[in-house]
């Protein structure tokens, strides 16, 4: 049960990082607390991927082929 509670706390922290209110995060955690540990881990992964994808869109790295072709410089 300790691992389940730890995962629920991580999900809550991710929700707060996404900008949700603490009440919304608590409500969501209460809804999913009956899930198995595996289901919670999958949920956490999905929530975390959405946060990372939003960050990746802002910082798009130029590909190696663009650099080699001269389309982009190494300084960019």
C-alpha positions as CSV (number, residue, x, y, z in Angstrom):
1,X,0.0,0.0,0.0
2,X,3.0,2.3,0.5
3,X,3.8,2.2,-3.2
4,X,0.3,2.9,-4.2
5,X,0.1,5.9,-2.0
6,X,3.5,7.1,-3.3
7,X,2.2,6.8,-6.9
8,X,-1.0,8.7,-6.0
9,X,1.1,11.5,-4.5
10,X,3.3,11.6,-7.7
11,X,0.1,11.8,-9.8
12,X,-1.1,14.7,-7.7
13,X,2.2,16.5,-8.0
14,X,2.1,16.1,-11.8
15,X,-1.5,17.4,-11.9
16,X,-0.4,20.5,-9.8
17,X,2.6,21.1,-12.2
18,X,0.2,21.0,-15.1
19,X,-1.7,23.9,-13.5
20,X,-4.7,22.2,-12.0
21,X,-5.9,23.4,-8.6
22,X,-5.3,21.3,-5.5
23,X,-9.0,20.5,-5.2
24,X,-9.1,19.2,-8.8
25,X,-6.0,17.1,-8.2
26,X,-7.4,15.7,-5.0
27,X,-10.7,14.8,-6.7
28,X,-8.8,13.0,-9.5
29,X,-6.7,11.1,-7.1
30,X,-9.8,10.0,-5.2
31,X,-11.4,8.8,-8.5
32,X,-8.4,6.6,-9.4
33,X,-7.3,5.4,-6.0
34,X,-9.2,2.1,-6.4
35,X,-7.1,1.2,-9.5
36,X,-4.3,-1.3,-9.3
37,X,-0.7,-0.2,-9.0
38,X,0.0,-1.1,-12.6
39,X,-3.0,0.9,-13.8
40,X,-1.8,3.9,-11.7
41,X,1.7,3.6,-13.2
42,X,0.3,3.6,-16.7
43,X,-1.9,6.6,-15.8
44,X,1.1,8.4,-14.4
45,X,3.1,7.7,-17.5
46,X,0.4,9.1,-19.8
47,X,0.0,12.2,-17.7
48,X,3.7,12.8,-17.6
49,X,4.1,12.3,-21.3
50,X,1.5,15.0,-22.0
51,X,3.6,17.4,-19.8
52,X,6.8,16.5,-21.6
53,X,5.3,16.8,-25.1
54,X,4.2,20.4,-24.3
55,X,7.8,21.2,-23.3
56,X,9.2,19.6,-26.4
57,X,7.1,21.7,-28.7
58,X,8.7,24.9,-27.4
59,X,12.3,23.6,-27.9
60,X,12.6,21.8,-31.2
61,X,16.1,20.6,-31.8
62,X,17.4,20.9,-35.4
63,X,18.2,17.5,-36.8
64,X,21.7,16.4,-37.7
65,X,20.8,16.2,-41.3
66,X,19.7,19.8,-41.4
67,X,23.0,20.8,-39.8
68,X,25.0,18.8,-42.3
69,X,23.0,20.2,-45.3
70,X,23.7,23.7,-44.1
71,X,20.0,24.4,-43.6
72,X,20.7,25.2,-39.9
73,X,23.8,26.3,-38.2
74,X,25.3,24.7,-35.1
75,X,24.8,28.0,-33.2
76,X,21.1,27.9,-33.5
